[in-house]
Amino acid sequence: MLGKGLKKHASNPVAGLLPFILFIVLYTVNVMEQYALFVSFVSTVIGEFFFRMYYKSRAFSMTFYISGISILITFIAWLAARPYMERPKTYVAICEVSIICLFMLLRASKTYMIARFFRHKNLIHKVLINEFYDSATLIQYGLTFHVFGMLLYRQLTVRGLNGHIFDMVVFSVLPILIILSTGIFQALKVDSLAAKLRKEEWIPIVTEKGEVTGKIAKNVSMNMKNKFLHPVVRVALISDTKVYLQERPTNDILNPGKLDYPFEKYMLFNQEINLAARNCIRQMAGDRIDLSVKFLLKYVFENENTRRLIFLFTAKTVDEDIIKKNGKINGKFWTIKQLEEGFADGIFSECFELEFEYLKNMVLVKSDIFAQPRASVN
């Protein structure tokens, strides 16, 4: 999940452009060019140091380097051209054009940056670097339009008090507004992303033996279909020799509309599997239902749409009415005879068809199933 506080805004490139904004402000209040450049460059060095120490990464501090290099280029231009410069505001334009050119190079370096700094980072860091480059693109385009605007403005002649005000707006206010508005937009975007990720379910990536090798956002993995294997808990609710079934959701990735246990759930990352099975029942049947569960079977299921390491549990109830009166379930209990007759019509899910014979022989016609061991993900 995104870090708390300021760390979640590490991908905001505007932070590194604050020294450039400082240069514009100092220049606007008539601080001499060399002093404005010196103060701005020192702020770049200090800002980059603290940013890198706080975030423990050099990648997101690249815009501080852009500001520093642009300020140095502007200082060199000042040394070379100050005896001949008739329009001092050109130094702001030189700095701004340098920033635009360096942002173009930064965007061209995206592949290298990801390989150099983010190859072994988690999904969140990779999302943030994409946000970083998206904002860098907005800044580059915004400042490019501003430079063209300045060129057009210089072809106009505006005199008197209004001319001074127009100069301040065009050369000082507009670039600051472009940069700060992009920063605000990026901050709101990251806040929205953080809120979305807080609601996201993270599921483990496992081997066929149940060994956890990583994690991924559930929505992301569902769009990737068979790329990863994930653990899924299923609970067969038993009443005497009957099994509770209902239709699967119509939007389900696996056998929509087919009859199956209503108690099925992807196991979450770092979640204890027996707890996941109990929560699976509560989620569908209501919080007042608290049935003990017993592990029965583990197997790998795969079709063209999904890959699952299935952990099948059983739960017994002696009160069928309490199940029917609670929660989100609307199915019924099926007898063995009804189930066997239904196979001819193909009304059951693929998983249930695979499990039925084992379930019938080990649970429905035996009484010692609850001697089975507890399940675990190694």
C-alpha positions as CSV (number, residue, x, y, z in Angstrom):
1,M,0.0,0.0,0.0
2,L,1.1,3.6,-0.5
3,G,3.1,5.0,2.3
4,K,1.5,7.3,4.8
5,G,1.8,11.1,4.8
6,L,4.2,12.8,2.5
7,K,5.8,9.7,1.2
8,K,2.9,8.8,-1.0
9,H,3.6,12.0,-3.0
10,A,7.1,10.9,-3.9
11,S,6.0,10.7,-7.5
12,N,5.2,14.5,-7.7
13,P,7.9,16.0,-9.9
14,V,6.8,19.5,-9.0
15,A,8.9,19.3,-5.7
16,G,12.1,19.4,-7.7
17,L,10.9,22.5,-9.6
18,L,10.4,24.6,-6.4
19,P,14.0,26.1,-6.8
20,F,13.0,27.3,-10.3
21,I,9.9,28.9,-8.8
22,L,12.1,30.5,-6.1
23,F,14.3,31.9,-8.9
24,I,11.3,33.4,-10.6
25,V,10.0,35.0,-7.4
26,L,13.5,36.4,-6.5
27,Y,13.9,37.7,-10.0
28,T,10.4,39.3,-10.0
29,V,11.2,41.2,-6.8
30,N,14.3,42.6,-8.4
31,V,17.0,40.5,-6.7
32,M,20.1,40.7,-8.8
33,E,20.4,37.8,-11.3
34,Q,23.6,36.3,-9.8
35,Y,22.2,36.3,-6.3
36,A,18.8,34.9,-7.4
37,L,20.6,32.1,-9.3
38,F,22.9,31.3,-6.4
39,V,20.2,31.1,-3.8
40,S,18.1,28.9,-6.1
41,F,21.0,26.6,-6.8
42,V,21.7,26.1,-3.1
43,S,18.1,25.4,-2.5
44,T,18.3,22.7,-5.2
45,V,21.2,21.0,-3.5
46,I,19.6,21.1,-0.1
47,G,16.2,20.0,-1.4
48,E,17.7,17.0,-3.4
49,F,19.7,15.9,-0.3
50,F,16.7,15.9,2.1
51,F,14.3,14.4,-0.5
52,R,16.7,11.5,-1.2
53,M,17.3,10.9,2.5
54,Y,13.6,11.0,3.3
55,Y,12.4,8.8,0.5
56,K,15.5,6.5,0.4
57,S,15.6,6.7,-3.4
58,R,17.4,8.9,-6.0
59,A,14.8,8.1,-8.7
60,F,12.1,10.6,-7.6
61,S,14.6,13.4,-7.0
62,M,15.5,13.6,-10.7
63,T,13.7,16.9,-11.1
64,F,16.0,18.5,-8.6
65,Y,18.9,17.7,-10.9
66,I,16.9,19.2,-13.8
67,S,16.4,22.4,-11.8
68,G,20.1,22.5,-10.8
69,I,21.4,21.9,-14.3
70,S,19.0,24.5,-15.7
71,I,20.0,27.1,-13.2
72,L,23.7,26.4,-14.0
73,I,23.0,26.8,-17.7
74,T,21.3,30.1,-17.0
75,F,24.2,31.3,-14.8
76,I,26.6,30.5,-17.7
77,A,24.3,32.5,-20.1
78,W,24.3,35.4,-17.6
79,L,28.2,35.4,-17.4
80,A,28.4,35.3,-21.2
81,A,25.7,37.7,-22.2
82,R,25.2,40.2,-19.3
83,P,27.1,43.0,-21.1
84,Y,24.8,42.7,-24.1
85,M,21.5,41.6,-22.6
86,E,18.9,44.3,-23.1
87,R,16.0,42.3,-21.7
88,P,16.9,40.8,-18.4
89,K,13.7,38.7,-18.3
90,T,15.3,36.5,-21.0
91,Y,17.2,34.7,-18.2
92,V,13.9,33.3,-17.0
93,A,13.1,32.1,-20.5
94,I,16.6,30.5,-20.8
95,C,16.1,28.6,-17.5
96,E,12.6,27.5,-18.6
97,V,13.7,26.3,-22.0
98,S,16.5,24.3,-20.4
99,I,14.0,22.7,-18.1
100,I,11.8,21.7,-21.1
101,C,14.8,20.2,-22.9
102,L,15.9,18.2,-19.8
103,F,12.3,17.0,-19.3
104,M,12.4,15.6,-22.8
105,L,15.5,13.7,-22.0
106,L,14.0,12.5,-18.7
107,R,11.0,11.1,-20.5
108,A,13.2,9.4,-23.1
109,S,15.0,7.7,-20.1
110,K,11.9,6.0,-18.8
111,T,12.9,2.5,-19.8
112,Y,16.4,2.9,-18.3
113,M,15.1,4.4,-15.1
114,I,12.7,1.6,-14.5
115,A,15.4,-1.0,-15.2
116,R,17.9,0.8,-13.1
117,F,15.9,1.8,-10.1
118,F,12.6,-0.2,-10.1
119,R,13.4,-3.7,-11.5
120,H,13.2,-5.2,-8.0
121,K,10.7,-2.8,-6.5
122,N,7.1,-3.7,-5.6
123,L,4.0,-2.9,-7.6
124,I,3.4,0.4,-5.8
125,H,6.7,1.9,-6.7
126,K,6.1,0.9,-10.3
127,V,2.8,2.6,-10.3
128,L,4.4,5.8,-8.8
129,I,7.1,6.0,-11.4
130,N,4.4,5.9,-14.1
131,E,2.6,8.7,-12.3
132,F,5.9,10.6,-12.1
133,Y,6.4,10.4,-15.8
134,D,2.8,11.4,-16.5
135,S,3.2,14.5,-14.5
136,A,6.6,15.3,-16.1
137,T,4.8,15.1,-19.5
138,L,2.2,17.7,-18.3
139,I,4.9,20.0,-17.0
140,Q,6.9,19.8,-20.3
141,Y,3.9,20.5,-22.5
142,G,2.6,23.3,-20.2
143,L,6.0,25.1,-20.1
144,T,6.4,24.6,-23.9
145,F,3.1,26.4,-24.5
146,H,4.2,29.1,-22.1
147,V,7.5,29.7,-24.0
148,F,5.6,30.0,-27.3
149,G,3.2,32.4,-25.5
150,M,6.2,34.5,-24.3
151,L,7.5,34.7,-27.9
152,L,4.1,36.0,-29.1
153,Y,3.8,38.4,-26.3
154,R,7.2,39.9,-27.0
155,Q,5.9,40.9,-30.5
156,L,3.4,43.1,-28.8
157,T,4.1,46.6,-27.4
158,V,2.3,47.2,-24.0
159,R,3.4,50.4,-22.3
160,G,2.6,52.1,-19.0
161,L,1.4,50.5,-15.7
162,N,-0.6,47.9,-17.6
163,G,2.5,46.9,-19.5
164,H,4.3,46.2,-16.2
165,I,1.4,44.1,-14.9
166,F,1.2,42.1,-18.1
167,D,4.9,41.5,-18.0
168,M,4.6,40.1,-14.5
169,V,1.7,37.9,-15.4
170,V,3.3,36.5,-18.6
171,F,6.9,36.0,-17.3
172,S,6.3,35.2,-13.6
173,V,2.7,34.3,-12.7
174,L,1.9,31.9,-15.6
175,P,4.9,29.5,-15.3
176,I,4.3,29.3,-11.5
177,L,0.6,28.6,-12.1
178,I,1.4,25.9,-14.7
179,I,3.9,24.1,-12.3
180,L,1.8,24.4,-9.2
181,S,-1.5,23.4,-10.9
182,T,0.3,20.3,-12.2
183,G,1.5,19.6,-8.7
184,I,-2.0,19.9,-7.2
185,F,-3.4,17.7,-9.9
186,Q,-0.7,15.1,-9.2
187,A,-1.4,15.2,-5.5
188,L,-5.1,14.7,-5.9
189,K,-4.4,11.9,-8.4
190,V,-2.1,10.1,-5.9
191,D,-4.6,10.6,-3.1
192,S,-7.3,9.0,-5.3
193,L,-5.0,6.1,-6.1
194,A,-4.1,5.6,-2.4
195,A,-7.8,5.5,-1.5
196,K,-8.4,2.9,-4.3
197,L,-5.5,0.8,-3.2
198,R,-6.7,0.8,0.4
199,K,-9.8,-0.9,-0.8
200,E,-7.9,-3.3,-3.0
201,E,-7.7,-7.0,-2.1
202,W,-4.2,-8.5,-2.3
203,I,-3.9,-12.2,-3.0
204,P,-0.9,-14.5,-2.7
205,I,0.8,-16.0,-5.7
206,V,1.5,-19.7,-4.9
207,T,3.1,-22.8,-6.3
208,E,1.1,-26.0,-6.8
209,K,2.5,-27.1,-3.4
210,G,1.0,-24.0,-1.7
211,E,4.3,-22.2,-1.3
212,V,3.8,-18.4,-1.4
213,T,6.1,-16.7,-3.9
214,G,4.6,-13.2,-4.0
215,K,1.4,-11.1,-4.0
216,I,-0.7,-9.1,-6.5
217,A,-3.8,-7.0,-6.5
218,K,-6.8,-9.2,-7.2
219,N,-8.3,-7.0,-9.9
220,V,-4.9,-6.9,-11.7
221,S,-4.5,-10.7,-11.6
222,M,-8.1,-11.3,-12.8
223,N,-7.4,-9.4,-16.0
224,M,-4.3,-11.6,-16.5
225,K,-6.3,-14.8,-16.3
226,N,-3.9,-17.8,-16.2
227,K,-0.6,-16.1,-15.5
228,F,-0.6,-16.7,-11.7
229,L,-1.9,-19.5,-9.4
230,H,-3.9,-18.3,-6.4
231,P,-5.4,-20.1,-3.4
232,V,-9.2,-20.3,-3.2
233,V,-11.1,-21.7,-0.3
234,R,-14.4,-23.4,-0.9
235,V,-16.8,-24.7,1.8
236,A,-19.3,-27.4,1.3
237,L,-22.2,-26.9,3.7
238,I,-23.6,-30.2,4.8
239,S,-26.9,-31.0,6.5
240,D,-27.1,-34.7,7.2
241,T,-26.5,-36.2,3.7
242,K,-27.5,-33.0,1.8
243,V,-25.3,-30.3,0.2
244,Y,-26.3,-26.7,-0.1
245,L,-26.0,-25.3,-3.6
246,Q,-27.1,-22.1,-5.5
247,E,-26.3,-20.5,-8.8
248,R,-22.9,-18.8,-9.2
249,P,-23.0,-15.0,-9.9
250,T,-23.7,-14.1,-13.6
251,N,-20.5,-12.0,-13.7
252,D,-18.3,-14.7,-12.2
253,I,-15.1,-15.6,-14.2
254,L,-15.8,-19.3,-13.6
255,N,-19.0,-21.0,-14.7
256,P,-21.5,-18.2,-14.2
257,G,-25.0,-19.3,-13.5
258,K,-24.0,-22.9,-12.7
259,L,-24.9,-24.5,-9.4
260,D,-22.2,-24.6,-6.8
261,Y,-21.4,-23.9,-3.1
262,P,-22.1,-20.2,-2.4
263,F,-19.2,-20.2,0.0
264,E,-16.1,-19.6,-2.1
265,K,-13.4,-16.9,-1.7
266,Y,-9.9,-16.0,-2.8
267,M,-7.6,-16.3,0.1
268,L,-6.0,-12.9,1.0
269,F,-2.3,-12.4,1.4
270,N,-1.1,-13.3,4.9
271,Q,-4.5,-14.6,5.8
272,E,-4.8,-17.8,7.8
273,I,-6.6,-20.3,5.6
274,N,-9.0,-21.7,8.2
275,L,-10.0,-18.2,9.1
276,A,-10.6,-17.5,5.4
277,A,-12.9,-20.5,5.2
278,R,-15.0,-19.3,8.2
279,N,-15.1,-15.7,6.9
280,C,-16.3,-17.1,3.6
281,I,-19.4,-18.5,5.3
282,R,-20.0,-15.3,7.3
283,Q,-19.7,-13.1,4.2
284,M,-22.6,-14.9,2.5
285,A,-24.7,-16.3,5.4
286,G,-24.4,-13.4,7.8
287,D,-22.3,-12.5,10.9
288,R,-24.5,-14.5,13.2
289,I,-23.5,-17.8,11.5
290,D,-20.5,-19.3,13.1
291,L,-19.9,-22.8,11.9
292,S,-16.7,-24.8,12.4
293,V,-14.9,-25.9,9.3
294,K,-12.8,-28.9,8.5
295,F,-10.3,-29.3,5.7
296,L,-11.1,-32.0,3.2
297,L,-9.1,-31.7,-0.1
298,K,-6.5,-29.7,-1.9
299,Y,-6.1,-29.7,-5.7
300,V,-5.1,-27.5,-8.7
301,F,-7.9,-26.4,-11.0
302,E,-7.3,-24.8,-14.3
303,N,-9.3,-23.9,-17.4
304,E,-9.0,-21.2,-20.1
305,N,-10.1,-18.4,-17.7
306,T,-8.5,-19.1,-14.4
307,R,-5.9,-21.1,-12.4
308,R,-6.6,-21.9,-8.7
309,L,-5.1,-23.9,-5.9
310,I,-8.4,-25.0,-4.3
311,F,-8.7,-25.8,-0.6
312,L,-12.0,-27.6,0.0
313,F,-13.6,-27.5,3.5
314,T,-16.8,-28.8,4.9
315,A,-19.1,-27.3,7.5
316,K,-22.1,-29.1,9.1
317,T,-25.4,-27.6,10.3
318,V,-28.4,-29.3,11.9
319,D,-30.6,-26.3,11.4
320,E,-31.4,-25.7,7.7
321,D,-33.8,-22.9,8.5
322,I,-31.1,-20.6,10.0
323,I,-29.1,-20.8,6.8
324,K,-32.2,-19.9,4.7
325,K,-33.1,-16.9,6.8
326,N,-29.8,-15.1,6.8
327,G,-27.3,-13.4,4.5
328,K,-27.1,-13.4,0.7
329,I,-27.8,-17.0,-0.1
330,N,-30.9,-18.2,-2.0
331,G,-30.2,-21.8,-2.8
332,K,-31.3,-25.0,-1.3
333,F,-30.1,-28.3,0.1
334,W,-29.7,-31.1,-2.5
335,T,-29.9,-34.8,-1.7
336,I,-27.4,-37.3,-3.2
337,K,-30.1,-38.6,-5.5
338,Q,-31.0,-35.1,-6.8
339,L,-27.3,-34.4,-7.3
340,E,-26.7,-37.5,-9.3
341,E,-29.7,-36.9,-11.5
342,G,-28.6,-33.3,-12.1
343,F,-25.2,-34.4,-13.6
344,A,-27.0,-35.5,-16.7
345,D,-28.2,-32.0,-17.3
346,G,-24.8,-30.3,-16.9
347,I,-26.1,-27.8,-14.3
348,F,-23.2,-28.0,-11.9
349,S,-19.9,-26.0,-11.9
350,E,-16.7,-27.7,-13.1
351,C,-15.2,-27.6,-9.6
352,F,-18.3,-29.3,-8.0
353,E,-18.3,-32.0,-10.6
354,L,-14.6,-32.7,-9.8
355,E,-15.3,-32.8,-6.1
356,F,-18.6,-34.6,-5.9
357,E,-17.5,-38.2,-5.9
358,Y,-14.9,-37.5,-3.2
359,L,-17.4,-35.5,-1.2
360,K,-20.0,-38.2,-1.4
361,N,-17.7,-41.1,-0.4
362,M,-15.8,-39.2,2.3
363,V,-18.5,-37.0,3.8
364,L,-22.1,-37.7,2.8
365,V,-22.0,-41.4,3.5
366,K,-19.4,-41.4,6.3
367,S,-19.4,-39.8,9.8
368,D,-15.7,-39.6,10.5
369,I,-14.8,-36.8,8.1
370,F,-14.1,-34.3,10.9
371,A,-11.0,-36.4,11.8
372,Q,-9.3,-34.9,8.8
373,P,-6.3,-32.6,9.4
374,R,-6.3,-28.8,9.2
375,A,-5.1,-27.2,6.0
376,S,-2.2,-24.9,5.6
377,V,-0.4,-22.9,3.0
378,N,3.3,-23.7,3.2
